[in-house]
Amino acid sequence: DESDIRLKKTKEVIGFIKCLKAMALEEVFIKKISDVREKEMHFLLIEGILKALLMFVTQASGIVIILLTFSFYNLIEGETPDEGIIFSSLALFSNLMVALFLFPVVLQHLIRAAVSNVP
């Protein structure tokens, strides 16, 4: 993980600060830490973009599922659904959406658990 590498290099610099000052190597180690920090920031940016995309898809999928369901009903039955079918379907979809909205959170925790168990 880039954060761990950066933290390790920072601890390394702090531990050898007197030696670095005596040999005038501060700039070399600052550059190494900065390079690793840039990589870490790049990965954090990608992670943020992917999280935002996943949340958008999850939120939008509820509306898309409802629209597709009523469209297929109209296509198969050849008529528009009446109020009873619409309201009972919306109540059912409302219950299903809770599980759908929790999916990104559960997925994120599963990925973190899988990564933390890697030897």
N, CA, C and O atoms as CSV, one atom per row, in Angstrom:
chain,resi,resn,atom,element,x,y,z
A,1,ASP,N,N,0.846,-1.181,0.000
A,1,ASP,CA,C,0.000,0.000,0.000
A,1,ASP,C,C,0.892,1.245,0.000
A,1,ASP,O,O,1.889,1.298,0.720
A,2,GLU,N,N,0.537,2.220,-0.791
A,2,GLU,CA,C,1.352,3.431,-0.925
A,2,GLU,C,C,1.439,4.204,0.390
A,2,GLU,O,O,2.477,4.800,0.678
A,3,SER,N,N,0.390,4.208,1.183
A,3,SER,CA,C,0.413,4.908,2.471
A,3,SER,C,C,1.449,4.284,3.392
A,3,SER,O,O,2.170,4.998,4.089
A,4,ASP,N,N,1.529,2.961,3.400
A,4,ASP,CA,C,2.504,2.273,4.239
A,4,ASP,C,C,3.929,2.569,3.793
A,4,ASP,O,O,4.818,2.758,4.624
A,5,ILE,N,N,4.145,2.609,2.494
A,5,ILE,CA,C,5.481,2.913,1.966
A,5,ILE,C,C,5.887,4.327,2.349
A,5,ILE,O,O,7.020,4.563,2.769
A,6,ARG,N,N,4.946,5.278,2.201
A,6,ARG,CA,C,5.247,6.669,2.545
A,6,ARG,C,C,5.540,6.799,4.037
A,6,ARG,O,O,6.479,7.494,4.423
A,7,LEU,N,N,4.748,6.140,4.873
A,7,LEU,CA,C,4.957,6.198,6.313
A,7,LEU,C,C,6.304,5.592,6.686
A,7,LEU,O,O,7.003,6.121,7.550
A,8,LYS,N,N,6.670,4.500,6.048
A,8,LYS,CA,C,7.957,3.854,6.313
A,8,LYS,C,C,9.112,4.783,5.950
A,8,LYS,O,O,10.072,4.918,6.709
A,9,LYS,N,N,9.013,5.424,4.779
A,9,LYS,CA,C,10.084,6.328,4.356
A,9,LYS,C,C,10.164,7.555,5.267
A,9,LYS,O,O,11.257,8.045,5.551
A,10,THR,N,N,9.017,8.051,5.725
A,10,THR,CA,C,9.015,9.197,6.630
A,10,THR,C,C,9.670,8.826,7.955
A,10,THR,O,O,10.468,9.599,8.485
A,11,LYS,N,N,9.342,7.650,8.499
A,11,LYS,CA,C,9.975,7.193,9.742
A,11,LYS,C,C,11.479,7.015,9.547
A,11,LYS,O,O,12.273,7.323,10.435
A,12,GLU,N,N,11.852,6.519,8.385
A,12,GLU,CA,C,13.263,6.329,8.057
A,12,GLU,C,C,14.001,7.667,8.082
A,12,GLU,O,O,15.097,7.768,8.632
A,13,VAL,N,N,13.400,8.679,7.492
A,13,VAL,CA,C,14.020,10.008,7.449
A,13,VAL,C,C,14.127,10.583,8.850
A,13,VAL,O,O,15.160,11.146,9.211
A,14,ILE,N,N,13.067,10.447,9.647
A,14,ILE,CA,C,13.095,10.994,11.007
A,14,ILE,C,C,14.160,10.291,11.841
A,14,ILE,O,O,14.846,10.934,12.637
A,15,GLY,N,N,14.304,8.986,11.670
A,15,GLY,CA,C,15.306,8.236,12.417
A,15,GLY,C,C,16.738,8.616,12.062
A,15,GLY,O,O,17.628,8.565,12.911
A,16,PHE,N,N,16.957,8.993,10.817
A,16,PHE,CA,C,18.315,9.304,10.365
A,16,PHE,C,C,18.513,10.793,10.087
A,16,PHE,O,O,19.359,11.162,9.272
A,17,ILE,N,N,17.751,11.643,10.748
A,17,ILE,CA,C,17.786,13.069,10.425
A,17,ILE,C,C,19.163,13.684,10.677
A,17,ILE,O,O,19.622,14.510,9.888
A,18,LYS,N,N,19.821,13.294,11.759
A,18,LYS,CA,C,21.154,13.852,12.040
A,18,LYS,C,C,22.158,13.426,10.969
A,18,LYS,O,O,22.966,14.228,10.501
A,19,CYS,N,N,22.094,12.171,10.598
A,19,CYS,CA,C,22.990,11.660,9.564
A,19,CYS,C,C,22.713,12.351,8.233
A,19,CYS,O,O,23.640,12.697,7.501
A,20,LEU,N,N,21.443,12.548,7.926
A,20,LEU,CA,C,21.073,13.217,6.678
A,20,LEU,C,C,21.568,14.656,6.657
A,20,LEU,O,O,22.067,15.137,5.640
A,21,LYS,N,N,21.423,15.338,7.788
A,21,LYS,CA,C,21.876,16.736,7.858
A,21,LYS,C,C,23.390,16.811,7.675
A,21,LYS,O,O,23.899,17.687,6.975
A,22,ALA,N,N,24.093,15.893,8.305
A,22,ALA,CA,C,25.551,15.901,8.213
A,22,ALA,C,C,26.015,15.632,6.785
A,22,ALA,O,O,27.034,16.168,6.350
A,23,MET,N,N,25.274,14.808,6.061
A,23,MET,CA,C,25.688,14.452,4.711
A,23,MET,C,C,24.955,15.258,3.641
A,23,MET,O,O,25.180,15.054,2.448
A,24,ALA,N,N,24.089,16.164,4.057
A,24,ALA,CA,C,23.324,17.032,3.148
A,24,ALA,C,C,22.491,16.220,2.151
A,24,ALA,O,O,22.496,16.490,0.950
A,25,LEU,N,N,21.786,15.232,2.669
A,25,LEU,CA,C,20.952,14.379,1.823
A,25,LEU,C,C,19.454,14.632,2.019
A,25,LEU,O,O,18.630,13.814,1.609
A,26,GLU,N,N,19.098,15.764,2.644
A,26,GLU,CA,C,17.678,16.028,2.915
A,26,GLU,C,C,16.856,16.038,1.632
A,26,GLU,O,O,15.775,15.452,1.574
A,27,GLU,N,N,17.368,16.698,0.619
A,27,GLU,CA,C,16.612,16.854,-0.632
A,27,GLU,C,C,16.349,15.508,-1.315
A,27,GLU,O,O,15.289,15.305,-1.907
A,28,VAL,N,N,17.307,14.604,-1.232
A,28,VAL,CA,C,17.143,13.291,-1.857
A,28,VAL,C,C,15.981,12.540,-1.203
A,28,VAL,O,O,15.129,11.976,-1.889
A,29,PHE,N,N,15.961,12.543,0.127
A,29,PHE,CA,C,14.896,11.819,0.820
A,29,PHE,C,C,13.556,12.533,0.709
A,29,PHE,O,O,12.513,11.881,0.648
A,30,ILE,N,N,13.568,13.852,0.683
A,30,ILE,CA,C,12.324,14.603,0.480
A,30,ILE,C,C,11.740,14.256,-0.883
A,30,ILE,O,O,10.526,14.112,-1.022
A,31,LYS,N,N,12.600,14.121,-1.891
A,31,LYS,CA,C,12.134,13.750,-3.228
A,31,LYS,C,C,11.527,12.348,-3.223
A,31,LYS,O,O,10.485,12.121,-3.837
A,32,LYS,N,N,12.180,11.403,-2.527
A,32,LYS,CA,C,11.650,10.037,-2.460
A,32,LYS,C,C,10.276,10.021,-1.796
A,32,LYS,O,O,9.358,9.363,-2.284
A,33,ILE,N,N,10.135,10.739,-0.692
A,33,ILE,CA,C,8.852,10.792,0.017
A,33,ILE,C,C,7.802,11.472,-0.851
A,33,ILE,O,O,6.653,11.032,-0.890
A,34,SER,N,N,8.179,12.532,-1.540
A,34,SER,CA,C,7.229,13.243,-2.403
A,34,SER,C,C,6.756,12.366,-3.559
A,34,SER,O,O,5.581,12.396,-3.924
A,35,ASP,N,N,7.666,11.589,-4.132
A,35,ASP,CA,C,7.281,10.691,-5.229
A,35,ASP,C,C,6.259,9.651,-4.767
A,35,ASP,O,O,5.263,9.396,-5.445
A,36,VAL,N,N,6.522,9.062,-3.611
A,36,VAL,CA,C,5.586,8.073,-3.085
A,36,VAL,C,C,4.260,8.737,-2.732
A,36,VAL,O,O,3.199,8.147,-2.932
A,37,ARG,N,N,4.313,9.962,-2.208
A,37,ARG,CA,C,3.086,10.698,-1.861
A,37,ARG,C,C,2.254,10.987,-3.113
A,37,ARG,O,O,1.026,10.906,-3.074
A,38,GLU,N,N,2.911,11.320,-4.210
A,38,GLU,CA,C,2.184,11.559,-5.462
A,38,GLU,C,C,1.485,10.290,-5.946
A,38,GLU,O,O,0.349,10.349,-6.416
A,39,LYS,N,N,2.157,9.146,-5.833
A,39,LYS,CA,C,1.525,7.874,-6.206
A,39,LYS,C,C,0.308,7.603,-5.322
A,39,LYS,O,O,-0.748,7.189,-5.801
A,40,GLU,N,N,0.480,7.846,-4.025
A,40,GLU,CA,C,-0.620,7.629,-3.087
A,40,GLU,C,C,-1.806,8.529,-3.430
A,40,GLU,O,O,-2.949,8.072,-3.416
A,41,MET,N,N,-1.551,9.793,-3.734
A,41,MET,CA,C,-2.624,10.725,-4.082
A,41,MET,C,C,-3.319,10.292,-5.376
A,41,MET,O,O,-4.533,10.441,-5.509
A,42,HIS,N,N,-2.556,9.762,-6.318
A,42,HIS,CA,C,-3.137,9.268,-7.569
A,42,HIS,C,C,-4.102,8.113,-7.291
A,42,HIS,O,O,-5.211,8.080,-7.825
A,43,PHE,N,N,-3.669,7.160,-6.446
A,43,PHE,CA,C,-4.535,6.029,-6.113
A,43,PHE,C,C,-5.766,6.483,-5.333
A,43,PHE,O,O,-6.857,5.945,-5.526
A,44,LEU,N,N,-5.597,7.471,-4.451
A,44,LEU,CA,C,-6.750,7.991,-3.703
A,44,LEU,C,C,-7.741,8.683,-4.634
A,44,LEU,O,O,-8.952,8.586,-4.435
A,45,LEU,N,N,-7.233,9.380,-5.645
A,45,LEU,CA,C,-8.109,10.026,-6.621
A,45,LEU,C,C,-8.904,8.980,-7.403
A,45,LEU,O,O,-10.114,9.117,-7.581
A,46,ILE,N,N,-8.225,7.945,-7.862
A,46,ILE,CA,C,-8.907,6.875,-8.598
A,46,ILE,C,C,-9.950,6.199,-7.707
A,46,ILE,O,O,-11.061,5.913,-8.153
A,47,GLU,N,N,-9.591,5.946,-6.456
A,47,GLU,CA,C,-10.536,5.329,-5.524
A,47,GLU,C,C,-11.766,6.215,-5.324
A,47,GLU,O,O,-12.891,5.715,-5.301
A,48,GLY,N,N,-11.563,7.519,-5.180
A,48,GLY,CA,C,-12.686,8.438,-5.014
A,48,GLY,C,C,-13.588,8.478,-6.233
A,48,GLY,O,O,-14.813,8.507,-6.108
A,49,ILE,N,N,-12.986,8.478,-7.409
A,49,ILE,CA,C,-13.779,8.487,-8.648
A,49,ILE,C,C,-14.592,7.197,-8.769
A,49,ILE,O,O,-15.768,7.234,-9.130
A,50,LEU,N,N,-13.966,6.059,-8.467
A,50,LEU,CA,C,-14.680,4.781,-8.544
A,50,LEU,C,C,-15.814,4.698,-7.521
A,50,LEU,O,O,-16.882,4.161,-7.817
A,51,LYS,N,N,-15.582,5.232,-6.314
A,51,LYS,CA,C,-16.651,5.253,-5.310
A,51,LYS,C,C,-17.820,6.111,-5.776
A,51,LYS,O,O,-18.980,5.718,-5.645
A,52,ALA,N,N,-17.511,7.281,-6.318
A,52,ALA,CA,C,-18.574,8.167,-6.804
A,52,ALA,C,C,-19.349,7.514,-7.947
A,52,ALA,O,O,-20.575,7.609,-8.004
A,53,LEU,N,N,-18.641,6.860,-8.847
A,53,LEU,CA,C,-19.294,6.176,-9.967
A,53,LEU,C,C,-20.185,5.036,-9.473
A,53,LEU,O,O,-21.304,4.863,-9.955
A,54,LEU,N,N,-19.690,4.268,-8.520
A,54,LEU,CA,C,-20.477,3.168,-7.965
A,54,LEU,C,C,-21.731,3.685,-7.266
A,54,LEU,O,O,-22.803,3.095,-7.403
A,55,MET,N,N,-21.607,4.774,-6.525
A,55,MET,CA,C,-22.774,5.348,-5.850
A,55,MET,C,C,-23.782,5.881,-6.864
A,55,MET,O,O,-24.989,5.717,-6.684
A,56,PHE,N,N,-23.300,6.514,-7.919
A,56,PHE,CA,C,-24.199,7.026,-8.950
A,56,PHE,C,C,-24.966,5.898,-9.620
A,56,PHE,O,O,-26.181,5.980,-9.799
A,57,VAL,N,N,-24.253,4.850,-9.988
A,57,VAL,CA,C,-24.896,3.713,-10.654
A,57,VAL,C,C,-25.917,3.070,-9.718
A,57,VAL,O,O,-27.007,2.693,-10.147
A,58,THR,N,N,-25.565,2.947,-8.447
A,58,THR,CA,C,-26.485,2.352,-7.483
A,58,THR,C,C,-27.743,3.197,-7.323
A,58,THR,O,O,-28.855,2.669,-7.321
A,59,GLN,N,N,-27.567,4.507,-7.188
A,59,GLN,CA,C,-28.723,5.388,-7.012
A,59,GLN,C,C,-29.586,5.428,-8.269
A,59,GLN,O,O,-30.814,5.429,-8.179
A,60,ALA,N,N,-28.965,5.460,-9.420
A,60,ALA,CA,C,-29.719,5.544,-10.676
A,60,ALA,C,C,-30.382,4.219,-11.038
A,60,ALA,O,O,-31.396,4.202,-11.736
A,61,SER,N,N,-29.822,3.125,-10.574
A,61,SER,CA,C,-30.368,1.823,-10.957
A,61,SER,C,C,-31.784,1.608,-10.436
A,61,SER,O,O,-32.568,0.899,-11.066
A,62,GLY,N,N,-32.124,2.204,-9.303
A,62,GLY,CA,C,-33.482,2.058,-8.785
A,62,GLY,C,C,-34.519,2.597,-9.746
A,62,GLY,O,O,-35.527,1.944,-10.015
A,63,ILE,N,N,-34.275,3.779,-10.259
A,63,ILE,CA,C,-35.202,4.393,-11.212
A,63,ILE,C,C,-35.229,3.596,-12.514
A,63,ILE,O,O,-36.295,3.376,-13.090
A,64,VAL,N,N,-34.073,3.172,-12.967
A,64,VAL,CA,C,-33.993,2.407,-14.217
A,64,VAL,C,C,-34.750,1.081,-14.088
A,64,VAL,O,O,-35.458,0.678,-15.011
A,65,ILE,N,N,-34.602,0.411,-12.955
A,65,ILE,CA,C,-35.297,-0.868,-12.750
A,65,ILE,C,C,-36.810,-0.672,-12.777
A,65,ILE,O,O,-37.530,-1.456,-13.394
A,66,ILE,N,N,-37.288,0.373,-12.108
A,66,ILE,CA,C,-38.732,0.641,-12.095
A,66,ILE,C,C,-39.231,0.956,-13.502
A,66,ILE,O,O,-40.260,0.432,-13.929
A,67,LEU,N,N,-38.511,1.805,-14.217
A,67,LEU,CA,C,-38.935,2.151,-15.579
A,67,LEU,C,C,-38.928,0.937,-16.504
A,67,LEU,O,O,-39.852,0.752,-17.297
A,68,LEU,N,N,-37.904,0.126,-16.407
A,68,LEU,CA,C,-37.839,-1.082,-17.240
A,68,LEU,C,C,-38.963,-2.062,-16.905
A,68,LEU,O,O,-39.548,-2.680,-17.795
A,69,THR,N,N,-39.253,-2.193,-15.629
A,69,THR,CA,C,-40.323,-3.116,-15.229
A,69,THR,C,C,-41.663,-2.696,-15.812
A,69,THR,O,O,-42.384,-3.518,-16.377
A,70,PHE,N,N,-41.998,-1.414,-15.676
A,70,PHE,CA,C,-43.280,-0.954,-16.207
A,70,PHE,C,C,-43.288,-0.963,-17.737
A,70,PHE,O,O,-44.333,-1.181,-18.349
A,71,SER,N,N,-42.140,-0.728,-18.350
A,71,SER,CA,C,-42.067,-0.799,-19.814
A,71,SER,C,C,-42.304,-2.223,-20.301
A,71,SER,O,O,-43.048,-2.440,-21.258
A,72,PHE,N,N,-41.667,-3.203,-19.638
A,72,PHE,CA,C,-41.876,-4.599,-20.022
A,72,PHE,C,C,-43.305,-5.051,-19.743
A,72,PHE,O,O,-43.870,-5.840,-20.500
A,73,TYR,N,N,-43.884,-4.553,-18.663
A,73,TYR,CA,C,-45.286,-4.880,-18.385
A,73,TYR,C,C,-46.163,-4.393,-19.526
A,73,TYR,O,O,-47.030,-5.119,-20.013
A,74,ASN,N,N,-45.926,-3.153,-19.946
A,74,ASN,CA,C,-46.697,-2.580,-21.054
A,74,ASN,C,C,-46.453,-3.373,-22.338
A,74,ASN,O,O,-47.386,-3.606,-23.107
A,75,LEU,N,N,-45.218,-3.785,-22.574
A,75,LEU,CA,C,-44.870,-4.534,-23.779
A,75,LEU,C,C,-45.516,-5.926,-23.782
A,75,LEU,O,O,-46.035,-6.372,-24.804
A,76,ILE,N,N,-45.479,-6.594,-22.649
A,76,ILE,CA,C,-46.002,-7.962,-22.571
A,76,ILE,C,C,-47.531,-7.977,-22.513
A,76,ILE,O,O,-48.178,-8.733,-23.239
A,77,GLU,N,N,-48.099,-7.147,-21.653
A,77,GLU,CA,C,-49.556,-7.149,-21.469
A,77,GLU,C,C,-50.287,-6.341,-22.536
A,77,GLU,O,O,-51.469,-6.572,-22.795
A,78,GLY,N,N,-49.592,-5.407,-23.146
A,78,GLY,CA,C,-50.209,-4.581,-24.174
A,78,GLY,C,C,-51.073,-3.461,-23.625
A,78,GLY,O,O,-51.790,-2.806,-24.380
A,79,GLU,N,N,-51.014,-3.236,-22.339
A,79,GLU,CA,C,-51.782,-2.144,-21.719
A,79,GLU,C,C,-50.973,-1.551,-20.576
A,79,GLU,O,O,-50.059,-2.188,-20.052
A,80,THR,N,N,-51.312,-0.340,-20.201
A,80,THR,CA,C,-50.605,0.294,-19.086
A,80,THR,C,C,-51.120,-0.289,-17.775
A,80,THR,O,O,-52.298,-0.630,-17.666
A,81,PRO,N,N,-50.247,-0.405,-16.784
A,81,PRO,CA,C,-50.690,-0.968,-15.502
A,81,PRO,C,C,-51.656,-0.020,-14.785
A,81,PRO,O,O,-51.541,1.201,-14.893
A,82,ASP,N,N,-52.597,-0.597,-14.059
A,82,ASP,CA,C,-53.536,0.250,-13.315
A,82,ASP,C,C,-52.914,0.678,-11.985
A,82,ASP,O,O,-51.793,0.286,-11.660
A,83,GLU,N,N,-53.650,1.485,-11.222
A,83,GLU,CA,C,-53.110,2.072,-9.994
A,83,GLU,C,C,-52.725,1.009,-8.966
A,83,GLU,O,O,-51.713,1.147,-8.279
A,84,GLY,N,N,-53.517,-0.031,-8.862
A,84,GLY,CA,C,-53.219,-1.089,-7.892
A,84,GLY,C,C,-51.891,-1.766,-8.175
A,84,GLY,O,O,-51.099,-2.005,-7.263
A,85,ILE,N,N,-51.654,-2.071,-9.425
A,85,ILE,CA,C,-50.384,-2.710,-9.808
A,85,ILE,C,C,-49.224,-1.746,-9.596
A,85,ILE,O,O,-48.167,-2.140,-9.102
A,86,ILE,N,N,-49.419,-0.488,-9.967
A,86,ILE,CA,C,-48.338,0.495,-9.833
A,86,ILE,C,C,-47.960,0.677,-8.369
A,86,ILE,O,O,-46.779,0.605,-8.029
A,87,PHE,N,N,-48.936,0.912,-7.494
A,87,PHE,CA,C,-48.623,1.183,-6.092
A,87,PHE,C,C,-48.082,-0.045,-5.368
A,87,PHE,O,O,-47.184,0.079,-4.535
A,88,SER,N,N,-48.606,-1.215,-5.669
A,88,SER,CA,C,-48.057,-2.422,-5.038
A,88,SER,C,C,-46.638,-2.701,-5.546
A,88,SER,O,O,-45.782,-3.157,-4.788
A,89,SER,N,N,-46.399,-2.428,-6.821
A,89,SER,CA,C,-45.048,-2.609,-7.372
A,89,SER,C,C,-44.071,-1.621,-6.754
A,89,SER,O,O,-42.943,-1.988,-6.425
A,90,LEU,N,N,-44.493,-0.375,-6.594
A,90,LEU,CA,C,-43.614,0.626,-5.984
A,90,LEU,C,C,-43.305,0.287,-4.530
A,90,LEU,O,O,-42.191,0.526,-4.064
A,91,ALA,N,N,-44.278,-0.265,-3.808
A,91,ALA,CA,C,-44.024,-0.696,-2.426
A,91,ALA,C,C,-42.999,-1.826,-2.400
A,91,ALA,O,O,-42.105,-1.837,-1.553
A,92,LEU,N,N,-43.127,-2.769,-3.321
A,92,LEU,CA,C,-42.168,-3.868,-3.410
A,92,LEU,C,C,-40.779,-3.346,-3.778
A,92,LEU,O,O,-39.785,-3.742,-3.170
A,93,PHE,N,N,-40.711,-2.466,-4.764
A,93,PHE,CA,C,-39.421,-1.897,-5.167
A,93,PHE,C,C,-38.800,-1.075,-4.043
A,93,PHE,O,O,-37.579,-1.048,-3.894
A,94,SER,N,N,-39.626,-0.413,-3.262
A,94,SER,CA,C,-39.113,0.359,-2.131
A,94,SER,C,C,-38.376,-0.550,-1.157
A,94,SER,O,O,-37.317,-0.185,-0.647
A,95,ASN,N,N,-38.925,-1.723,-0.898
A,95,ASN,CA,C,-38.253,-2.680,-0.012
A,95,ASN,C,C,-36.983,-3.238,-0.646
A,95,ASN,O,O,-35.992,-3.465,0.048
A,96,LEU,N,N,-37.006,-3.455,-1.934
A,96,LEU,CA,C,-35.827,-3.997,-2.614
A,96,LEU,C,C,-34.703,-2.971,-2.728
A,96,LEU,O,O,-33.529,-3.339,-2.770
A,97,MET,N,N,-35.053,-1.695,-2.779
A,97,MET,CA,C,-34.046,-0.648,-2.948
A,97,MET,C,C,-33.133,-0.533,-1.735
A,97,MET,O,O,-31.974,-0.142,-1.872
A,98,VAL,N,N,-33.636,-0.866,-0.551
A,98,VAL,CA,C,-32.798,-0.815,0.650
A,98,VAL,C,C,-31.598,-1.732,0.472
A,98,VAL,O,O,-30.464,-1.336,0.746
A,99,ALA,N,N,-31.840,-2.943,0.019
A,99,ALA,CA,C,-30.740,-3.884,-0.221
A,99,ALA,C,C,-29.830,-3.389,-1.337
A,99,ALA,O,O,-28.612,-3.553,-1.269
A,100,LEU,N,N,-30.414,-2.789,-2.353
A,100,LEU,CA,C,-29.620,-2.291,-3.474
A,100,LEU,C,C,-28.720,-1.131,-3.046
A,100,LEU,O,O,-27.582,-1.027,-3.504
A,101,PHE,N,N,-29.224,-0.264,-2.176
A,101,PHE,CA,C,-28.430,0.873,-1.720
A,101,PHE,C,C,-27.313,0.448,-0.768
A,101,PHE,O,O,-26.298,1.135,-0.657
A,102,LEU,N,N,-27.495,-0.669,-0.089
A,102,LEU,CA,C,-26.450,-1.169,0.804
A,102,LEU,C,C,-25.352,-1.920,0.059
A,102,LEU,O,O,-24.278,-2.156,0.612
A,103,PHE,N,N,-25.610,-2.290,-1.172
A,103,PHE,CA,C,-24.651,-3.077,-1.950
A,103,PHE,C,C,-23.263,-2.433,-2.049
A,103,PHE,O,O,-22.276,-3.130,-1.813
A,104,PRO,N,N,-23.130,-1.130,-2.386
A,104,PRO,CA,C,-21.782,-0.560,-2.476
A,104,PRO,C,C,-21.022,-0.592,-1.158
A,104,PRO,O,O,-19.810,-0.808,-1.142
A,105,VAL,N,N,-21.727,-0.380,-0.059
A,105,VAL,CA,C,-21.074,-0.400,1.253
A,105,VAL,C,C,-20.581,-1.807,1.567
A,105,VAL,O,O,-19.450,-1.989,2.018
A,106,VAL,N,N,-21.423,-2.791,1.330
A,106,VAL,CA,C,-21.045,-4.184,1.586
A,106,VAL,C,C,-19.895,-4.596,0.671
A,106,VAL,O,O,-18.958,-5.262,1.113
A,107,LEU,N,N,-19.961,-4.209,-0.586
A,107,LEU,CA,C,-18.896,-4.528,-1.537
A,107,LEU,C,C,-17.562,-3.935,-1.091
A,107,LEU,O,O,-16.527,-4.598,-1.159
A,108,GLN,N,N,-17.593,-2.699,-0.641
A,108,GLN,CA,C,-16.370,-2.042,-0.178
A,108,GLN,C,C,-15.785,-2.772,1.033
A,108,GLN,O,O,-14.571,-2.963,1.106
A,109,HIS,N,N,-16.622,-3.180,1.974
A,109,HIS,CA,C,-16.134,-3.905,3.150
A,109,HIS,C,C,-15.598,-5.286,2.774
A,109,HIS,O,O,-14.608,-5.741,3.348
A,110,LEU,N,N,-16.236,-5.951,1.826
A,110,LEU,CA,C,-15.744,-7.258,1.383
A,110,LEU,C,C,-14.376,-7.142,0.718
A,110,LEU,O,O,-13.502,-7.982,0.933
A,111,ILE,N,N,-14.195,-6.105,-0.085
A,111,ILE,CA,C,-12.898,-5.904,-0.744
A,111,ILE,C,C,-11.821,-5.617,0.287
A,111,ILE,O,O,-10.721,-6.165,0.208
A,112,ARG,N,N,-12.130,-4.758,1.258
A,112,ARG,CA,C,-11.143,-4.460,2.310
A,112,ARG,C,C,-10.811,-5.701,3.129
A,112,ARG,O,O,-9.657,-5.908,3.503
A,113,ALA,N,N,-11.814,-6.526,3.409
A,113,ALA,CA,C,-11.570,-7.757,4.163
A,113,ALA,C,C,-10.696,-8.714,3.361
A,113,ALA,O,O,-9.795,-9.346,3.913
A,114,ALA,N,N,-10.957,-8.822,2.075
A,114,ALA,CA,C,-10.151,-9.709,1.227
A,114,ALA,C,C,-8.712,-9.223,1.139
A,114,ALA,O,O,-7.780,-10.027,1.165
A,115,VAL,N,N,-8.528,-7.917,1.036
A,115,VAL,CA,C,-7.176,-7.361,0.932
A,115,VAL,C,C,-6.432,-7.518,2.250
A,115,VAL,O,O,-5.234,-7.799,2.246
A,116,SER,N,N,-7.116,-7.343,3.376
A,116,SER,CA,C,-6.438,-7.432,4.669
A,116,SER,C,C,-6.054,-8.861,5.023
A,116,SER,O,O,-5.175,-9.068,5.860
A,117,ASN,N,N,-6.688,-9.850,4.408
A,117,ASN,CA,C,-6.370,-11.245,4.692
A,117,ASN,C,C,-5.320,-11.823,3.758
A,117,ASN,O,O,-4.953,-12.990,3.892
A,118,VAL,N,N,-4.836,-11.035,2.825
A,118,VAL,CA,C,-3.802,-11.518,1.910
A,118,VAL,C,C,-2.486,-11.608,2.674
A,118,VAL,O,O,-2.070,-10.635,3.302
A,119,PRO,N,N,-1.822,-12.770,2.629
A,119,PRO,CA,C,-0.558,-12.914,3.386
A,119,PRO,C,C,0.563,-12.105,2.805
A,119,PRO,O,O,1.676,-12.127,3.331
